[in-house]
Every structure is written in structure tokens, then in C-alpha cells.
Amino acid sequence: MSRKRKQNFDSLVQRVLLELPVEVCSRLEEVPIVVSGQPTAKMLEDCGRAGVQTAYGLVYGLAIHRPAIGVPMHIRLFRKPILRHPKRDKLKVIRDILLHELGHLYGLTCSELLAYGV
């Protein structure tokens, strides 16, 4: 992937972060957002997602109320799967993934997050 395309994606992530409500941004202040090309099998395995075909993002460090020892808490977004996502509005896709992973940091399950629309 070209450097320009990576920079464009990073700009989208920055734009999403700037457009989030203040309440959400304050919860993200101490949670680094890391962008990678795509997940490795080890990343998926480490997060209990072994065998998953497509992952757009992962949360590391378990939940804020139950931090994992020795695992720095962060959210990882995966550029290539997000760019291949069928929805055209990549800003919305990135926003939804970011909010979904943040929800996991606060202990919400996938079912609960889907009920909230993320």
C-alpha cells in the first residue's frame, strides 16, 4: 500500500477522533489508537479471536475495570479490512469500529454494543 494511501487513512482516523463527542474523547485520552495494515493470526489468537475471517479492530488490555497485567491497553484499527468494507462511508465505518472497541474496554459485550448500534 502506498504511503499516500496510508496517510489518507490516518487522516480519516484523525478526523473521526476530532468529530467524536467530548464525553467519548475524554474516555480515549489514555487509550492509544494504533493503526496496522491487517491483523496477524497471533494478534487474533491473543485477543481470543482465532479463526475469525475479518477483523476491523481489536482491543488490547482487556477492560478498563479489569486491566491485564503486562498488556498495554490500546485499540488497534486495521486499515486494509476497513478499506475493503462494503460501506462507502469510511468515516462512519471507522467511527463505529472505534466506538465498538471502546465499548469493549468498558466491559460491554458484542450483543450489548449491537443493541447500541455499534
C-alpha positions in Angstrom: 0.0 0.0 0.0 1.3 3.4 -0.9 2.4 5.9 1.7 -0.2 8.4 0.4 -3.0 5.9 0.9 -1.8 5.2 4.4 -1.6 8.9 5.2 -5.1 9.4 3.8 -6.4 6.6 6.1 -4.6 8.1 9.1 -6.2 11.4 8.2 -9.7 9.8 8.3 -8.9 8.3 11.7 -7.8 11.8 13.0 -11.0 13.3 11.5 -13.2 10.7 13.3 -11.4 11.4 16.6 -11.9 15.2 16.2 -15.6 14.7 15.5 -16.4 12.5 18.5 -18.4 13.9 21.3 -16.3 15.4 24.2 -17.6 12.6 26.6 -16.2 10.0 24.3 -12.9 11.8 23.7 -12.3 12.1 27.4 -12.5 8.3 27.7 -10.0 7.9 24.9 -7.4 10.2 26.3 -5.4 7.4 28.0 -6.1 4.8 25.3 -3.7 4.8 22.4 -5.2 4.2 18.9 -2.8 2.1 16.8 -3.3 1.6 13.0 -2.0 -1.5 11.4 -2.3 -3.0 7.9 -4.2 -6.1 8.9 -4.4 -8.5 11.8 -1.9 -11.3 12.1 -3.0 -14.8 13.3 -1.2 -14.2 16.5 -3.0 -10.9 17.1 -6.3 -12.6 16.7 -5.3 -15.5 18.9 -4.0 -13.2 21.6 -7.4 -11.5 21.7 -9.4 -14.7 21.7 -10.5 -14.2 18.1 -8.5 -17.1 16.5 -10.1 -18.3 13.2 -12.0 -15.0 12.6 -12.0 -14.3 8.9 -12.2 -10.5 9.1 -11.3 -8.2 12.0 -11.6 -4.4 11.6 -10.3 -3.6 15.0 -9.2 -5.2 18.3 -8.9 -4.1 21.9 -5.9 -5.0 23.9 -5.5 -5.0 27.7 -9.0 -6.3 28.5 -11.4 -3.9 30.1 -10.6 -0.7 32.0 -12.2 -2.2 35.1 -10.1 -5.4 34.7 -6.7 -4.5 33.1 -4.5 -7.3 32.0 -1.1 -7.5 33.7 1.7 -6.7 31.3 -0.5 -5.9 28.3 -0.6 -2.1 27.5 -4.2 -1.1 26.9 -4.8 0.2 23.4 -7.2 -0.1 20.4 -5.9 -1.3 17.1 -7.6 -0.5 13.8 -6.8 -2.5 10.7 -6.5 -0.3 7.6 -6.8 -3.0 4.8 -10.0 -4.7 6.1 -11.6 -1.3 6.8 -10.8 -0.1 3.3 -12.4 -3.3 1.9 -15.5 -2.8 4.0 -18.6 -2.7 1.7 -19.9 0.6 3.2 -18.7 3.5 1.2 -18.7 6.0 4.1 -15.3 5.0 5.6 -15.6 7.8 8.3 -18.7 6.0 9.6 -17.1 2.6 9.5 -14.0 3.9 11.4 -16.2 5.7 13.9 -18.4 2.6 14.5 -15.3 0.3 14.9 -13.7 2.7 17.3 -16.8 3.1 19.4 -17.3 -0.7 19.4 -13.7 -1.4 20.6 -14.0 1.4 23.2 -17.2 -0.3 24.4 -15.3 -3.5 24.9 -12.7 -1.6 27.0 -15.6 -0.6 29.3 -16.8 -4.2 29.6 -19.6 -4.2 27.1 -20.3 -7.4 25.1 -20.8 -7.6 21.3 -24.5 -8.1 21.9 -24.8 -5.0 24.1 -22.8 -3.0 21.6 -25.0 -4.1 18.7 -28.1 -3.1 20.7 -26.5 0.4 20.9 -25.9 0.3 17.1 -22.1 -0.1 17.2 
